[in-house]
């Protein structure tokens, strides 16, 4: 438990060495006994030190300072057993699974809120610029040198449009007295 009452799951390790083999043999008898005793000492000191700090400090700011304090205190205690604790480190500090799920759900909700805000701003901007785009499309044509079309040409039936395009492309003169019946005065090949 941290100072701000948050539960942590901590994975730690320690580096240690035997400084006085006779004391080790007299107090803990062997290496397995020394490891068991060290686990108890390091666990209790680490737990006490983490309880003095807030969660956000443990994760980021004062982690190195916490590790130094734990190492010093453990080293002082283990001197009676003939063991030197060189370093104690936290490999990983996590929240319990139910806390992680709640935090991830809150983070996801926040990201969705921001995404929805960006979407609504984009839609609003699109609605503002939509009239400008349609007027630009009406004004622009694929050929910048093209003459504007006459309204009569658009109203022609399909066959007449084809004939009109053919005649204007080839340069043939026509009789336009009856617009639905085009008559060709002379046939010539298109100019080269």
Secondary structure, DSSP 8 states (H G I E B T S, - for coil): --TTS--EEEEEEEEEEES-HHHHHHHT-SHHHHHHHHHHHHHHHHHHHHTTS-HHIIIIISHHHHHHHHHHHHHHHHGGGTEEEEEEEEEEEEE-HHHHHHHHHHHHHHHHHHHHHHHHHHHHHHHHHHHHHHHHHHH--SSTT-----HHHHTS-HHHHHHHHHHHHHT--EE-SSTTS-EES-------
